[in-house]
Amino acid sequence: MSAVLRTENLSRVFHHRIGWFRTNPQFAVKDVSFELKAGKTLAVMGSNGSGKSTLAALVGGALEPTSGHIYLDGSVLAYNDMRRRAQSIRMIFQDAEGSLNPNLTIGKQLHEVLRFNTKLTEKQCDDTISKTLKRVGLLNEHRTFYPYMLTNGQKQRACIARAIILNPKVLVSDEALATLDTSVRAQILNLLIDLQRELHISYIFITHSPEIAQHMADEVLVMKDGKVIEYGETQHVLNNPQERYTRKLLNAGPDLST
């Protein structure tokens, strides 16, 4: 099975000014390479500051790589190829409320995605919005709701609707479930599993949770100081970690500091 997404030596350097004429370059991500196959899930784990969210931003197009390449269906995905990226790689974020426009109804926010990225007629847009809301477990009436009128779980479902409405190849979840309570988190995880089966989407899950990685992922990539220190099949990495850092991460949770 060929990779739908592949990164090759992907790096991002931030320059911190330390004087009038000097800067101190720091790698947030350094030489990260991985493959993501169609319909599969990669979990990216690491402590705070490990570079996993920067990696998500690079894949999603929010940040430009300093070096390295991203390949989509075998061809280089340029940073400025916004149309191809917007249609093929979508993101959902931890702060569902913050990522929704409080001044627009859910329906209008979904309509904007279609208007800017497709040539659908108004009738086709309307039908697509209704179908997408149903797919994520919302009612058609929810299109008239503003974000403040939704529960936290419904807001995240609306964000997922916005992410999948263009039938993307890849969905990047940056700690999207971290703030949800346990029961709602389980519902959203099951929804994402169902959507993956139905739409054959590939997922990248940025997560602190070994449980989510165990439940969702085919492969796990562990990051430390911007670098990949362990990468392989989920069962192997979680049940037989080779690196001391990985073992501490799995035992200590998100507050790992060494």
MIMAR-855412 format. One record per residue (C-alpha): residue number from 1; x, y, z. Coordinates in steps of 0.2 Angstrom, whole numbers, plus 5000, padded with zeros to 4 digits. Layout:
// residues N
nr->NUM&u->X&v->Y&w->Z
...
END
This chain:
// residues 258
nr->1&u->5000&v->5000&w->5000
nr->2&u->5007&v->5017&w->4995
nr->3&u->5008&v->5032&w->5006
nr->4&u->4995&v->5045&w->5004
nr->5&u->5007&v->5057&w->5014
nr->6&u->5025&v->5056&w->5017
nr->7&u->5037&v->5068&w->5025
nr->8&u->5056&v->5068&w->5022
nr->9&u->5068&v->5076&w->5034
nr->10&u->5055&v->5089&w->5038
nr->11&u->5063&v->5103&w->5049
nr->12&u->5058&v->5120&w->5057
nr->13&u->5070&v->5132&w->5065
nr->14&u->5065&v->5147&w->5075
nr->15&u->5077&v->5161&w->5078
nr->16&u->5077&v->5169&w->5095
nr->17&u->5086&v->5186&w->5096
nr->18&u->5100&v->5187&w->5109
nr->19&u->5107&v->5204&w->5104
nr->20&u->5106&v->5218&w->5092
nr->21&u->5115&v->5207&w->5078
nr->22&u->5114&v->5189&w->5084
nr->23&u->5101&v->5176&w->5084
nr->24&u->5100&v->5159&w->5092
nr->25&u->5093&v->5146&w->5080
nr->26&u->5083&v->5132&w->5089
nr->27&u->5075&v->5117&w->5080
nr->28&u->5057&v->5115&w->5085
nr->29&u->5057&v->5100&w->5072
nr->30&u->5072&v->5092&w->5065
nr->31&u->5073&v->5079&w->5051
nr->32&u->5057&v->5071&w->5054
nr->33&u->5052&v->5057&w->5042
nr->34&u->5037&v->5046&w->5042
nr->35&u->5024&v->5038&w->5030
nr->36&u->5005&v->5038&w->5032
nr->37&u->4995&v->5025&w->5022
nr->38&u->4978&v->5028&w->5015
nr->39&u->4964&v->5024&w->5028
nr->40&u->4977&v->5022&w->5042
nr->41&u->4981&v->5032&w->5058
nr->42&u->4998&v->5038&w->5065
nr->43&u->4998&v->5044&w->5083
nr->44&u->5012&v->5057&w->5087
nr->45&u->5017&v->5057&w->5105
nr->46&u->5029&v->5067&w->5116
nr->47&u->5030&v->5078&w->5131
nr->48&u->5026&v->5097&w->5131
nr->49&u->5038&v->5106&w->5120
nr->50&u->5043&v->5090&w->5110
nr->51&u->5038&v->5097&w->5094
nr->52&u->5023&v->5087&w->5090
nr->53&u->5011&v->5102&w->5088
nr->54&u->5024&v->5111&w->5077
nr->55&u->5024&v->5095&w->5066
nr->56&u->5005&v->5096&w->5065
nr->57&u->5006&v->5114&w->5060
nr->58&u->5019&v->5110&w->5046
nr->59&u->5009&v->5096&w->5039
nr->60&u->4993&v->5107&w->5040
nr->61&u->5001&v->5122&w->5032
nr->62&u->5001&v->5134&w->5046
nr->63&u->5020&v->5134&w->5046
nr->64&u->5032&v->5134&w->5032
nr->65&u->5046&v->5121&w->5034
nr->66&u->5064&v->5127&w->5035
nr->67&u->5069&v->5112&w->5026
nr->68&u->5063&v->5095&w->5020
nr->69&u->5048&v->5090&w->5010
nr->70&u->5030&v->5084&w->5012
nr->71&u->5023&v->5072&w->4998
nr->72&u->5005&v->5070&w->4995
nr->73&u->5001&v->5055&w->4984
nr->74&u->5019&v->5054&w->4979
nr->75&u->5022&v->5072&w->4973
nr->76&u->5029&v->5087&w->4983
nr->77&u->5016&v->5097&w->4992
nr->78&u->5022&v->5115&w->4991
nr->79&u->5019&v->5126&w->5006
nr->80&u->5011&v->5139&w->4995
nr->81&u->4999&v->5127&w->4986
nr->82&u->4985&v->5132&w->4997
nr->83&u->4971&v->5125&w->4987
nr->84&u->4978&v->5108&w->4986
nr->85&u->4982&v->5108&w->5004
nr->86&u->4965&v->5115&w->5009
nr->87&u->4956&v->5101&w->4999
nr->88&u->4967&v->5087&w->5004
nr->89&u->4973&v->5090&w->5022
nr->90&u->4961&v->5097&w->5035
nr->91&u->4964&v->5100&w->5054
nr->92&u->4954&v->5099&w->5070
nr->93&u->4960&v->5108&w->5086
nr->94&u->4959&v->5107&w->5104
nr->95&u->4950&v->5123&w->5106
nr->96&u->4934&v->5119&w->5096
nr->97&u->4926&v->5135&w->5102
nr->98&u->4941&v->5146&w->5098
nr->99&u->4942&v->5138&w->5080
nr->100&u->4924&v->5142&w->5076
nr->101&u->4918&v->5160&w->5071
nr->102&u->4906&v->5166&w->5085
nr->103&u->4898&v->5178&w->5073
nr->104&u->4892&v->5165&w->5060
nr->105&u->4880&v->5151&w->5061
nr->106&u->4887&v->5133&w->5059
nr->107&u->4879&v->5132&w->5042
nr->108&u->4887&v->5148&w->5036
nr->109&u->4904&v->5142&w->5042
nr->110&u->4902&v->5126&w->5032
nr->111&u->4895&v->5135&w->5017
nr->112&u->4911&v->5146&w->5017
nr->113&u->4922&v->5131&w->5016
nr->114&u->4912&v->5125&w->5000
nr->115&u->4911&v->5142&w->4992
nr->116&u->4930&v->5145&w->4993
nr->117&u->4936&v->5127&w->4988
nr->118&u->4922&v->5120&w->4976
nr->119&u->4911&v->5125&w->4961
nr->120&u->4896&v->5118&w->4969
nr->121&u->4879&v->5126&w->4966
nr->122&u->4869&v->5133&w->4980
nr->123&u->4858&v->5118&w->4980
nr->124&u->4873&v->5106&w->4980
nr->125&u->4881&v->5116&w->4994
nr->126&u->4865&v->5115&w->5004
nr->127&u->4863&v->5096&w->5001
nr->128&u->4882&v->5093&w->5006
nr->129&u->4880&v->5103&w->5022
nr->130&u->4865&v->5093&w->5027
nr->131&u->4874&v->5076&w->5023
nr->132&u->4889&v->5081&w->5032
nr->133&u->4880&v->5087&w->5048
nr->134&u->4871&v->5070&w->5048
nr->135&u->4888&v->5061&w->5046
nr->136&u->4895&v->5069&w->5062
nr->137&u->4879&v->5066&w->5072
nr->138&u->4871&v->5083&w->5071
nr->139&u->4854&v->5088&w->5065
nr->140&u->4851&v->5098&w->5050
nr->141&u->4843&v->5111&w->5061
nr->142&u->4860&v->5114&w->5069
nr->143&u->4865&v->5124&w->5054
nr->144&u->4856&v->5138&w->5061
nr->145&u->4864&v->5138&w->5078
nr->146&u->4879&v->5149&w->5083
nr->147&u->4893&v->5141&w->5092
nr->148&u->4888&v->5147&w->5109
nr->149&u->4872&v->5137&w->5107
nr->150&u->4881&v->5121&w->5106
nr->151&u->4888&v->5109&w->5119
nr->152&u->4907&v->5106&w->5119
nr->153&u->4904&v->5089&w->5111
nr->154&u->4893&v->5097&w->5098
nr->155&u->4906&v->5111&w->5094
nr->156&u->4919&v->5097&w->5091
nr->157&u->4907&v->5088&w->5080
nr->158&u->4904&v->5105&w->5070
nr->159&u->4923&v->5106&w->5069
nr->160&u->4924&v->5089&w->5062
nr->161&u->4910&v->5092&w->5050
nr->162&u->4920&v->5107&w->5043
nr->163&u->4936&v->5096&w->5042
nr->164&u->4928&v->5082&w->5032
nr->165&u->4916&v->5092&w->5021
nr->166&u->4928&v->5092&w->5007
nr->167&u->4932&v->5074&w->5008
nr->168&u->4950&v->5076&w->5012
nr->169&u->4963&v->5063&w->5011
nr->170&u->4971&v->5067&w->5028
nr->171&u->4964&v->5074&w->5044
nr->172&u->4976&v->5081&w->5057
nr->173&u->4970&v->5081&w->5075
nr->174&u->4980&v->5092&w->5087
nr->175&u->4975&v->5087&w->5104
nr->176&u->4957&v->5089&w->5098
nr->177&u->4950&v->5078&w->5112
nr->178&u->4960&v->5084&w->5127
nr->179&u->4947&v->5095&w->5135
nr->180&u->4932&v->5084&w->5132
nr->181&u->4925&v->5074&w->5147
nr->182&u->4928&v->5055&w->5146
nr->183&u->4910&v->5050&w->5139
nr->184&u->4910&v->5063&w->5126
nr->185&u->4928&v->5059&w->5121
nr->186&u->4923&v->5041&w->5119
nr->187&u->4909&v->5046&w->5108
nr->188&u->4920&v->5057&w->5097
nr->189&u->4933&v->5043&w->5095
nr->190&u->4920&v->5031&w->5089
nr->191&u->4913&v->5044&w->5077
nr->192&u->4931&v->5047&w->5070
nr->193&u->4933&v->5028&w->5068
nr->194&u->4916&v->5027&w->5059
nr->195&u->4921&v->5041&w->5047
nr->196&u->4938&v->5033&w->5043
nr->197&u->4929&v->5017&w->5038
nr->198&u->4916&v->5027&w->5028
nr->199&u->4927&v->5040&w->5020
nr->200&u->4944&v->5031&w->5020
nr->201&u->4953&v->5046&w->5028
nr->202&u->4970&v->5045&w->5035
nr->203&u->4973&v->5052&w->5052
nr->204&u->4987&v->5060&w->5061
nr->205&u->4983&v->5061&w->5080
nr->206&u->4994&v->5073&w->5091
nr->207&u->4991&v->5066&w->5108
nr->208&u->4997&v->5064&w->5126
nr->209&u->4987&v->5049&w->5129
nr->210&u->4993&v->5031&w->5127
nr->211&u->4975&v->5025&w->5128
nr->212&u->4970&v->5035&w->5113
nr->213&u->4985&v->5029&w->5103
nr->214&u->4981&v->5011&w->5108
nr->215&u->4963&v->5013&w->5103
nr->216&u->4965&v->5023&w->5087
nr->217&u->4983&v->5021&w->5079
nr->218&u->4991&v->5009&w->5067
nr->219&u->5008&v->5017&w->5071
nr->220&u->5016&v->5028&w->5084
nr->221&u->5029&v->5041&w->5082
nr->222&u->5037&v->5047&w->5098
nr->223&u->5046&v->5064&w->5098
nr->224&u->5058&v->5072&w->5110
nr->225&u->5067&v->5089&w->5107
nr->226&u->5060&v->5090&w->5090
nr->227&u->5067&v->5073&w->5084
nr->228&u->5059&v->5056&w->5081
nr->229&u->5066&v->5044&w->5094
nr->230&u->5055&v->5030&w->5091
nr->231&u->5043&v->5025&w->5077
nr->232&u->5034&v->5009&w->5073
nr->233&u->5018&v->4999&w->5074
nr->234&u->5007&v->5004&w->5089
nr->235&u->5008&v->4987&w->5098
nr->236&u->5027&v->4986&w->5097
nr->237&u->5030&v->5004&w->5103
nr->238&u->5017&v->5004&w->5117
nr->239&u->5021&v->4987&w->5123
nr->240&u->5039&v->4985&w->5120
nr->241&u->5047&v->5003&w->5120
nr->242&u->5065&v->5003&w->5116
nr->243&u->5069&v->5020&w->5122
nr->244&u->5070&v->5025&w->5141
nr->245&u->5061&v->5042&w->5136
nr->246&u->5047&v->5032&w->5129
nr->247&u->5045&v->5021&w->5144
nr->248&u->5045&v->5036&w->5155
nr->249&u->5032&v->5045&w->5144
nr->250&u->5020&v->5030&w->5144
nr->251&u->5021&v->5029&w->5163
nr->252&u->5022&v->5048&w->5167
nr->253&u->5009&v->5056&w->5155
nr->254&u->5010&v->5073&w->5148
nr->255&u->5021&v->5082&w->5162
nr->256&u->5036&v->5072&w->5158
nr->257&u->5051&v->5084&w->5159
nr->258&u->5067&v->5073&w->5157
END
